[in-house]
């Protein structure tokens, strides 16, 4: 199909397909987070202030 397109049409098709793929990736990443947490839930009080303390 792309053989029939001129350069401008090929660029437009590439932009469209790239946009679709980026949207698919965004959907996949958002699904990895799972369901949204309840905003009224209490935040734990024992979270370390720094990453170093958290990782140790």
C-alpha positions as CSV (number, residue, x, y, z in Angstrom):
1,X,0.0,0.0,0.0
2,X,2.8,2.4,0.8
3,X,4.2,2.1,-2.7
4,X,1.3,4.1,-4.0
5,X,1.8,7.0,-1.6
6,X,4.0,10.0,-2.2
7,X,6.5,11.2,0.4
8,X,4.0,13.5,2.1
9,X,1.4,10.7,2.4
10,X,4.0,8.3,3.8
11,X,5.0,10.9,6.4
12,X,1.4,11.5,7.4
13,X,0.7,7.7,7.7
14,X,3.9,7.3,9.8
15,X,2.8,10.1,12.1
16,X,-0.6,8.5,12.5
17,X,0.7,5.0,13.2
18,X,3.3,6.4,15.6
19,X,0.5,8.3,17.5
20,X,-1.5,5.1,17.7
21,X,1.4,3.1,19.0
22,X,2.2,5.8,21.6
23,X,-1.4,5.7,22.8
24,X,-1.3,1.9,23.0
25,X,1.9,2.2,25.2
26,X,0.3,4.8,27.4
27,X,-2.7,2.5,27.9
28,X,-0.5,-0.4,28.8
29,X,1.5,1.6,31.3
30,X,-1.6,2.9,33.0
31,X,-3.0,-0.6,33.3
32,X,0.2,-1.7,35.1
33,X,-0.7,0.6,38.0
34,X,-4.0,-1.3,38.7
35,X,-7.1,0.2,40.2
36,X,-6.9,3.7,41.6
37,X,-6.5,3.8,45.4
38,X,-9.1,5.3,47.6
39,X,-8.2,9.0,48.1
40,X,-9.8,9.0,51.5
41,X,-7.4,6.2,52.7
42,X,-4.9,7.2,55.4
43,X,-1.3,7.7,54.3
44,X,1.1,5.4,56.4
45,X,3.0,7.4,59.0
46,X,6.2,5.3,59.0
47,X,7.4,6.2,55.5
48,X,11.1,7.2,55.7
49,X,12.0,10.8,54.7
50,X,14.8,9.8,52.3
51,X,15.3,7.1,49.7
52,X,18.5,5.9,51.4
53,X,16.6,5.2,54.7
54,X,13.8,3.6,52.8
55,X,16.2,1.3,50.9
56,X,18.2,0.2,53.9
